[in-house]
Amino acid sequence: AAFGGLDYFPPASGYYFVGRIAAYPDPEQFEIPTTAGQTRPCAKVGWLSFDLGGGRQTLQVYRLLDRSGSATPGDLFVPFLDATAGAETYPAGRYIDLVGRPGGPVVLDFNRAYNPSCAYGDASRFACPVTPPSNRLEIAVAAGERGWRREVGL
């Protein structure tokens, strides 16, 4: 009853990008660390580059291998951490699920960035992938979900 809803930055068209994933010919499979101190099987499938914050930015695209489904854009996600982390957004970073068709362009929309489940509960209960160092941006991304509070007892 006390839940007042989630907090978002105002939507902005400057945080919406359409492009193609630069795919790796042989995606690297590895164990991605999680906030629960475990690992999950993952593949680094490619990267996206875009202009933001006065420069060219690049983020790696990942697919969790322990989820059912094929490598469609809906199965691909981009974990990222930016200069808002810890002040305006969740300290461990946020996620974006890619939208598009297989083999076609994808949409990277920071307005749809969201906090992982572990931001709202017991970290040992949720095995959220930790943002890899390659996806840590030095710029602020003032888009998507922002506020979070660690509630007493969670």
Backbone as a chain_set.jsonl record, in Angstrom:
{"seq": "AAFGGLDYFPPASGYYFVGRIAAYPDPEQFEIPTTAGQTRPCAKVGWLSFDLGGGRQTLQVYRLLDRSGSATPGDLFVPFLDATAGAETYPAGRYIDLVGRPGGPVVLDFNRAYNPSCAYGDASRFACPVTPPSNRLEIAVAAGERGWRREVGL", "coords": {"N": [[0.818, -1.194, 0.0], [2.064, 1.162, 0.529], [3.679, 1.624, -1.613], [4.771, 3.848, -4.016], [5.205, 3.818, -6.721], [7.516, 3.598, -9.531], [10.454, 5.557, -10.257], [11.333, 7.668, -12.895], [13.55, 9.173, -15.305], [12.678, 12.045, -17.307], [11.351, 11.199, -20.531], [13.487, 11.249, -23.403], [14.401, 12.003, -26.687], [17.036, 11.955, -27.506], [18.257, 9.773, -26.403], [17.727, 7.496, -27.77], [18.451, 5.002, -30.022], [19.009, 3.488, -33.193], [20.333, 0.724, -34.781], [22.713, -1.667, -36.043], [23.82, -4.7, -34.603], [27.182, -5.255, -34.163], [28.338, -8.143, -34.753], [30.176, -10.721, -33.114], [32.219, -13.129, -34.737], [32.593, -15.564, -33.503], [30.991, -15.931, -30.799], [31.969, -15.147, -27.505], [31.803, -17.352, -24.849], [31.155, -17.381, -21.413], [31.316, -17.295, -17.794], [29.285, -15.186, -16.144], [29.625, -13.043, -13.39], [27.391, -12.73, -10.575], [25.176, -10.71, -8.536], [24.521, -12.238, -6.387], [26.716, -13.628, -5.722], [27.221, -15.815, -7.23], [27.586, -17.449, -10.442], [26.501, -17.098, -13.861], [25.813, -18.756, -16.953], [26.848, -17.207, -19.939], [26.922, -15.329, -23.023], [28.943, -13.222, -24.955], [27.861, -11.478, -27.501], [28.223, -9.449, -29.366], [28.602, -5.954, -30.258], [27.414, -2.578, -29.786], [27.671, 0.628, -31.186], [27.463, 4.141, -30.698], [26.676, 7.662, -30.752], [26.976, 9.731, -28.018], [26.854, 11.983, -25.279], [28.847, 13.703, -26.199], [30.717, 12.143, -27.498], [31.913, 9.06, -29.046], [30.419, 6.104, -28.091], [30.605, 2.755, -26.888], [28.985, -0.283, -26.304], [28.896, -3.576, -25.048], [27.008, -6.429, -26.105], [24.967, -8.879, -24.643], [23.936, -12.294, -24.024], [22.092, -14.286, -21.919], [22.694, -17.614, -21.219], [21.27, -19.44, -19.769], [18.625, -19.043, -20.044], [15.59, -19.848, -21.683], [14.974, -19.935, -25.225], [15.797, -18.387, -28.394], [18.517, -16.669, -30.041], [17.279, -14.058, -30.428], [16.626, -10.527, -30.852], [15.111, -9.863, -28.551], [16.094, -11.563, -26.62], [18.5, -10.585, -26.031], [20.603, -8.498, -24.1], [21.746, -5.421, -22.637], [23.773, -4.69, -20.202], [24.626, -1.88, -18.249], [26.626, 0.676, -16.747], [26.779, 3.943, -15.536], [27.659, 7.455, -15.107], [25.652, 8.303, -13.399], [25.234, 6.332, -11.578], [24.768, 5.177, -8.314], [24.228, 7.684, -7.311], [21.951, 8.881, -8.597], [20.891, 6.657, -9.763], [20.697, 3.024, -9.586], [23.453, 1.623, -7.882], [24.866, -0.616, -8.955], [24.357, -0.606, -11.621], [22.299, -0.605, -14.641], [19.902, -2.212, -16.866], [19.215, -2.803, -20.354], [16.89, -4.147, -22.525], [17.124, -5.345, -25.781], [15.344, -4.383, -28.745], [13.929, -5.562, -31.743], [14.277, -7.211, -34.961], [15.415, -10.523, -35.819], [18.568, -10.436, -37.347], [18.095, -7.94, -38.315], [17.975, -4.321, -37.908], [18.41, -3.095, -34.545], [16.884, -1.66, -31.63], [18.226, 0.475, -29.322], [17.283, 1.779, -26.533], [17.667, 3.998, -24.167], [15.767, 5.201, -22.614], [14.224, 3.164, -21.771], [15.711, 1.851, -19.92], [16.276, -0.147, -17.054], [16.258, -0.984, -13.542], [17.926, -3.825, -12.188], [16.413, -6.81, -10.773], [17.593, -7.316, -8.291], [17.93, -4.858, -7.16], [15.757, -4.337, -5.679], [15.361, -6.188, -3.702], [16.464, -8.894, -1.583], [19.746, -9.542, -2.175], [20.837, -12.109, -2.244], [18.759, -13.614, -3.074], [18.186, -12.952, -5.663], [19.823, -13.493, -8.649], [21.403, -11.444, -10.212], [23.082, -10.433, -13.134], [26.286, -8.95, -12.949], [27.392, -5.783, -14.009], [29.678, -5.856, -16.6], [33.121, -4.692, -16.75], [33.672, -3.595, -19.311], [31.339, -2.336, -20.049], [30.997, 0.012, -18.693], [30.268, 3.242, -18.596], [31.697, 6.509, -18.81], [30.215, 8.755, -18.919], [27.151, 10.528, -17.991], [23.972, 9.056, -18.088], [21.048, 10.212, -18.357], [18.423, 8.911, -18.403], [15.657, 6.634, -18.478], [14.884, 4.289, -15.812], [15.372, 5.497, -12.544], [15.437, 6.279, -9.542], [15.862, 4.394, -6.539], [15.389, 2.619, -3.542], [16.749, 1.127, -0.735], [14.864, -0.886, 1.064], [14.013, -1.269, 4.5], [14.71, -4.351, 5.977], [14.869, -5.817, 3.635]], "CA": [[0.0, 0.0, 0.0], [2.93, 2.342, 0.607], [4.462, 1.744, -2.842], [4.374, 5.019, -4.78], [5.591, 3.683, -8.125], [8.927, 3.729, -9.886], [10.872, 6.9, -10.637], [12.013, 7.691, -14.187], [13.93, 10.435, -15.917], [11.746, 12.371, -18.397], [11.781, 10.627, -21.813], [14.238, 12.162, -24.271], [14.712, 11.34, -27.953], [18.486, 11.852, -27.662], [18.726, 8.523, -25.805], [17.122, 6.442, -28.583], [19.353, 4.696, -31.129], [18.698, 2.342, -34.042], [21.538, 0.299, -35.482], [22.95, -3.11, -36.138], [24.814, -5.27, -33.706], [28.414, -5.735, -34.776], [28.411, -9.477, -34.148], [31.427, -11.468, -33.093], [32.068, -14.351, -35.528], [32.542, -16.686, -32.567], [30.677, -15.293, -29.519], [32.678, -15.631, -26.327], [30.973, -17.862, -23.761], [31.855, -17.26, -20.135], [30.464, -17.267, -16.61], [29.179, -13.809, -15.685], [29.366, -12.983, -11.948], [26.099, -12.159, -10.198], [25.105, -10.017, -7.251], [24.321, -13.253, -5.353], [27.988, -14.305, -5.506], [27.271, -16.994, -8.083], [27.812, -17.095, -11.835], [25.511, -17.59, -14.814], [26.415, -18.897, -18.279], [26.546, -16.025, -20.738], [27.7, -15.154, -24.249], [29.138, -11.86, -25.453], [27.526, -11.737, -28.894], [28.636, -8.363, -30.249], [28.605, -4.64, -29.626], [26.717, -1.458, -30.421], [28.338, 1.918, -31.047], [26.536, 5.253, -30.883], [27.194, 8.949, -30.286], [26.267, 10.232, -26.835], [27.72, 12.661, -24.324], [29.962, 14.364, -26.859], [31.7, 11.221, -28.05], [31.478, 7.742, -29.511], [30.315, 5.141, -26.994], [30.435, 1.364, -27.309], [28.527, -1.204, -25.262], [28.831, -4.976, -25.427], [25.68, -7.04, -26.061], [25.075, -10.192, -24.008], [22.8, -13.215, -23.968], [22.185, -15.266, -20.847], [22.516, -18.934, -21.812], [20.406, -20.278, -18.937], [17.238, -18.697, -20.352], [15.135, -20.52, -22.896], [14.767, -19.032, -26.351], [16.874, -18.273, -29.371], [19.244, -15.397, -29.969], [16.547, -12.956, -31.046], [16.924, -9.298, -30.105], [14.463, -9.879, -27.243], [16.895, -12.363, -25.69], [19.779, -9.906, -25.867], [20.511, -7.364, -23.193], [22.918, -4.569, -22.485], [23.956, -4.132, -18.86], [25.536, -0.736, -18.306], [26.816, 1.511, -15.567], [27.155, 5.268, -16.02], [28.025, 8.412, -14.058], [24.542, 8.516, -12.453], [25.178, 5.182, -10.668], [25.054, 5.435, -6.901], [23.685, 8.984, -6.912], [20.581, 8.967, -9.101], [20.454, 5.333, -10.219], [21.198, 1.88, -8.834], [24.924, 1.618, -7.936], [25.424, -1.727, -9.719], [24.04, -0.425, -13.023], [20.95, -0.876, -15.145], [19.84, -3.072, -18.043], [18.329, -2.489, -21.47], [16.587, -5.262, -23.417], [17.097, -4.854, -27.153], [14.118, -4.606, -29.506], [14.199, -5.624, -33.173], [14.067, -8.502, -35.62], [16.679, -11.225, -36.07], [19.297, -10.022, -38.529], [17.76, -6.571, -38.697], [18.436, -3.329, -36.934], [17.863, -3.175, -33.196], [16.679, -0.396, -30.94], [18.848, 0.659, -28.014], [16.53, 2.912, -26.005], [18.005, 4.227, -22.761], [14.547, 5.564, -21.91], [13.674, 1.904, -21.245], [16.667, 1.256, -18.972], [15.625, -0.513, -15.799], [17.078, -1.554, -12.478], [17.768, -5.274, -12.061], [15.582, -7.251, -9.644], [18.334, -7.271, -7.035], [17.844, -3.504, -6.61], [14.541, -4.236, -4.875], [15.204, -7.281, -2.751], [17.617, -9.569, -1.025], [20.691, -9.873, -3.249], [21.063, -13.55, -2.299], [17.565, -14.205, -3.681], [18.191, -12.625, -7.077], [21.15, -13.659, -9.243], [21.478, -10.453, -11.287], [24.427, -10.276, -13.695], [27.024, -7.734, -12.619], [27.816, -5.072, -15.214], [31.098, -6.062, -16.901], [33.901, -3.457, -16.875], [33.603, -3.027, -20.666], [30.078, -1.603, -20.216], [30.946, 1.106, -17.721], [30.425, 4.515, -19.299], [32.142, 7.632, -17.978], [29.226, 9.825, -19.057], [25.866, 10.346, -17.319], [22.843, 8.709, -18.948], [19.87, 10.677, -17.613], [17.274, 8.32, -19.081], [15.205, 5.372, -17.919], [14.574, 4.199, -14.379], [16.435, 6.046, -11.727], [15.396, 6.111, -8.095], [15.722, 3.111, -5.854], [15.637, 2.719, -2.099], [16.857, -0.148, -0.056], [13.861, -0.885, 2.13], [14.416, -1.964, 5.729], [14.295, -5.747, 6.02], [15.044, -6.51, 2.358]], "C": [[0.864, 1.261, 0.0], [3.725, 2.579, -0.67], [3.923, 2.885, -3.69], [4.736, 4.957, -6.251], [7.08, 3.873, -8.329], [9.211, 5.139, -10.372], [11.688, 6.824, -11.929], [12.466, 9.098, -14.539], [12.872, 10.76, -16.974], [12.247, 11.756, -19.706], [12.465, 11.682, -22.684], [14.666, 11.422, -25.533], [16.211, 11.17, -28.174], [19.084, 10.583, -27.077], [18.172, 7.301, -26.542], [17.985, 6.233, -29.815], [18.883, 3.46, -31.879], [19.972, 1.985, -34.793], [21.64, -1.209, -35.529], [24.006, -3.524, -35.119], [26.016, -5.693, -34.54], [28.716, -7.07, -34.095], [29.817, -10.046, -34.188], [31.241, -12.737, -33.907], [31.949, -15.597, -34.646], [32.28, -16.104, -31.175], [31.382, -15.972, -28.338], [31.682, -16.094, -25.276], [31.788, -17.823, -22.482], [30.833, -17.303, -19.007], [30.454, -15.826, -16.103], [28.884, -13.807, -14.185], [28.001, -12.336, -11.684], [26.194, -11.493, -8.828], [24.906, -10.995, -6.094], [25.609, -14.022, -5.071], [28.114, -15.594, -6.291], [27.683, -16.546, -9.479], [26.67, -17.66, -12.663], [26.186, -17.725, -16.168], [25.923, -17.784, -19.197], [27.382, -16.045, -22.014], [27.765, -13.672, -24.58], [29.004, -11.975, -26.969], [27.973, -10.647, -29.862], [28.629, -7.049, -29.511], [27.796, -3.668, -30.459], [27.525, -0.2, -30.178], [27.355, 3.017, -31.404], [27.19, 6.517, -30.342], [26.331, 9.453, -29.142], [27.274, 10.914, -25.917], [28.949, 13.294, -24.952], [31.007, 13.44, -27.439], [31.074, 9.909, -28.48], [31.522, 6.786, -28.324], [30.122, 3.753, -27.585], [30.012, 0.541, -26.107], [28.458, -2.614, -25.832], [27.399, -5.483, -25.247], [25.839, -8.474, -25.572], [23.793, -10.994, -24.154], [23.052, -14.188, -22.829], [21.833, -16.634, -21.422], [21.636, -19.858, -20.978], [18.932, -19.899, -19.068], [16.84, -19.428, -21.617], [14.938, -19.488, -23.993], [15.98, -18.997, -27.26], [17.517, -16.899, -29.242], [18.527, -14.317, -30.77], [16.879, -11.693, -30.264], [16.285, -9.259, -28.721], [15.21, -10.677, -26.197], [18.222, -11.69, -25.373], [19.604, -8.707, -24.945], [21.849, -6.659, -23.083], [22.947, -4.076, -21.04], [24.912, -2.947, -18.968], [25.538, 0.001, -16.976], [27.29, 2.856, -16.09], [27.403, 6.184, -14.826], [26.874, 8.747, -13.105], [24.496, 7.431, -11.381], [25.595, 5.568, -9.256], [24.527, 6.761, -6.405], [22.216, 9.085, -7.312], [20.023, 7.618, -9.517], [21.127, 4.248, -9.378], [22.722, 1.774, -8.985], [25.544, 0.518, -8.791], [25.107, -1.633, -11.204], [22.609, -0.77, -13.36], [21.047, -1.74, -16.394], [18.939, -2.448, -19.102], [18.146, -3.786, -22.265], [16.471, -4.7, -24.826], [15.788, -5.234, -27.834], [14.496, -4.619, -30.978], [13.884, -6.995, -33.717], [15.409, -9.186, -35.828], [17.299, -10.787, -37.395], [19.05, -8.588, -38.955], [18.321, -5.569, -37.714], [17.761, -3.55, -35.586], [17.724, -1.765, -32.634], [17.36, -0.479, -29.582], [18.224, 1.933, -27.456], [16.814, 3.054, -24.514], [16.798, 4.683, -21.953], [13.879, 4.34, -21.284], [14.643, 1.192, -20.297], [15.97, 0.993, -17.647], [16.627, -1.083, -14.804], [16.878, -3.066, -12.455], [16.955, -5.608, -10.805], [16.287, -7.116, -8.308], [18.321, -5.875, -6.408], [16.697, -3.391, -5.617], [14.377, -5.345, -3.851], [16.532, -7.825, -2.286], [18.538, -10.039, -2.154], [20.954, -11.368, -3.344], [19.889, -14.273, -2.963], [17.521, -13.989, -5.192], [19.619, -12.703, -7.609], [21.266, -12.743, -10.462], [22.908, -10.359, -11.814], [25.027, -8.917, -13.326], [27.487, -7.093, -13.926], [29.313, -5.282, -15.456], [31.833, -4.723, -17.049], [33.805, -2.804, -18.253], [32.341, -2.202, -20.894], [29.895, -0.517, -19.167], [31.295, 2.408, -18.426], [30.864, 5.608, -18.343], [31.153, 8.793, -18.011], [27.974, 9.511, -18.236], [24.802, 10.045, -18.369], [21.576, 9.015, -18.154], [18.608, 10.233, -18.334], [16.921, 7.016, -18.394], [14.92, 5.463, -16.437], [15.717, 4.778, -13.567], [16.292, 5.666, -10.266], [15.257, 4.682, -7.624], [16.022, 3.375, -4.389], [15.774, 1.313, -1.543], [15.919, -0.093, 1.137], [14.391, -1.675, 3.326], [13.869, -3.38, 5.678], [14.434, -6.47, 4.707], [16.455, -6.983, 2.203]], "O": [[0.433, 2.31, -0.48], [4.376, 3.614, -0.809], [2.744, 2.891, -4.045], [4.588, 5.951, -6.962], [7.806, 4.259, -7.414], [8.312, 5.834, -10.845], [12.615, 6.021, -12.043], [11.854, 10.085, -14.131], [12.228, 9.847, -17.491], [13.449, 11.786, -19.971], [12.071, 12.849, -22.698], [15.233, 10.333, -25.451], [16.616, 10.315, -28.961], [20.279, 10.332, -27.23], [18.153, 6.199, -25.993], [18.228, 7.173, -30.572], [18.415, 2.497, -31.271], [20.615, 2.856, -35.378], [20.736, -1.923, -35.094], [24.946, -2.786, -34.826], [25.865, -6.419, -35.523], [29.279, -7.111, -33.001], [30.55, -9.875, -35.163], [30.198, -13.379, -33.788], [31.28, -16.563, -35.011], [33.226, -15.812, -30.442], [31.382, -17.196, -28.205], [30.816, -15.327, -24.855], [32.964, -18.185, -22.469], [29.627, -17.343, -19.251], [31.487, -15.304, -15.682], [27.972, -14.508, -13.748], [27.526, -11.509, -12.463], [27.15, -11.688, -8.078], [25.101, -10.623, -4.937], [25.607, -14.96, -4.274], [29.023, -16.385, -6.041], [28.083, -15.398, -9.676], [25.965, -18.574, -12.236], [27.04, -16.908, -16.513], [24.735, -17.464, -19.226], [28.423, -16.699, -22.075], [26.765, -12.959, -24.495], [29.894, -12.49, -27.645], [28.088, -10.9, -31.061], [28.649, -7.021, -28.28], [27.529, -3.883, -31.641], [28.015, 0.015, -29.07], [26.52, 2.856, -32.295], [28.143, 6.449, -29.567], [25.115, 9.587, -29.276], [28.414, 10.466, -25.796], [29.987, 13.408, -24.3], [32.08, 13.895, -27.836], [29.878, 9.677, -28.305], [32.539, 6.677, -27.639], [29.541, 3.602, -28.66], [30.596, 0.647, -25.029], [28.014, -2.816, -26.962], [26.673, -5.033, -24.361], [26.727, -9.198, -26.021], [22.715, -10.445, -24.379], [24.096, -14.838, -22.776], [20.784, -16.792, -22.045], [21.289, -20.949, -21.43], [18.093, -20.371, -18.302], [17.657, -19.609, -22.52], [14.758, -18.302, -23.715], [17.046, -19.513, -26.927], [17.099, -16.077, -28.426], [19.104, -13.731, -31.685], [17.362, -11.775, -29.135], [16.86, -8.677, -27.8], [14.984, -10.488, -25.001], [18.982, -12.175, -24.536], [18.599, -7.999, -25.0], [22.91, -7.206, -23.386], [22.223, -3.143, -20.692], [25.899, -3.01, -19.701], [24.582, -0.052, -16.202], [28.12, 2.906, -16.998], [27.363, 5.745, -13.676], [27.099, 9.413, -12.095], [23.798, 7.585, -10.379], [26.63, 6.198, -9.041], [24.387, 6.953, -5.197], [21.349, 9.341, -6.476], [18.806, 7.454, -9.613], [22.01, 4.528, -8.567], [23.229, 1.829, -10.105], [26.647, 0.699, -9.307], [25.54, -2.487, -11.978], [21.818, -1.168, -12.505], [22.137, -1.971, -16.917], [18.03, -1.676, -18.796], [19.121, -4.44, -22.634], [15.796, -3.693, -25.042], [15.199, -6.274, -27.538], [15.29, -3.79, -31.423], [13.301, -7.836, -33.032], [16.428, -8.517, -35.994], [16.633, -10.772, -38.431], [19.719, -8.078, -39.853], [19.056, -5.93, -36.795], [16.674, -4.122, -35.508], [18.358, -0.819, -33.101], [17.101, -1.39, -28.795], [18.592, 3.037, -27.857], [16.265, 2.315, -23.697], [16.802, 4.566, -20.728], [13.063, 4.472, -20.372], [14.405, 0.045, -19.918], [15.175, 1.807, -17.176], [17.687, -1.59, -15.172], [15.764, -3.539, -12.681], [16.83, -4.787, -9.897], [15.646, -6.831, -7.296], [18.669, -5.728, -5.236], [16.66, -2.465, -4.807], [13.338, -5.424, -3.196], [17.59, -7.265, -2.575], [18.135, -10.848, -2.99], [21.267, -11.859, -4.429], [20.024, -15.427, -3.369], [16.889, -14.76, -5.914], [20.519, -12.052, -7.078], [21.231, -13.207, -11.601], [23.847, -10.22, -11.03], [24.36, -7.884, -13.385], [27.923, -7.79, -14.843], [30.131, -4.925, -14.607], [31.223, -3.726, -17.435], [33.851, -1.578, -18.352], [32.285, -1.434, -21.854], [28.771, -0.173, -18.802], [32.442, 2.65, -18.801], [30.444, 5.627, -17.187], [31.256, 9.717, -17.203], [27.76, 8.367, -17.834], [24.741, 10.699, -19.409], [21.096, 8.186, -17.381], [17.826, 11.054, -18.813], [17.781, 6.367, -17.797], [14.741, 6.545, -15.878], [16.889, 4.565, -13.879], [17.003, 4.772, -9.807], [14.595, 3.865, -8.265], [16.816, 4.253, -4.051], [14.984, 0.425, -1.864], [16.147, 0.647, 2.094], [15.135, -2.642, 3.159], [12.695, -3.585, 5.371], [14.138, -7.664, 4.653], [16.795, -7.59, 1.188]]}, "num_chains": 1, "name": "protein.A"}
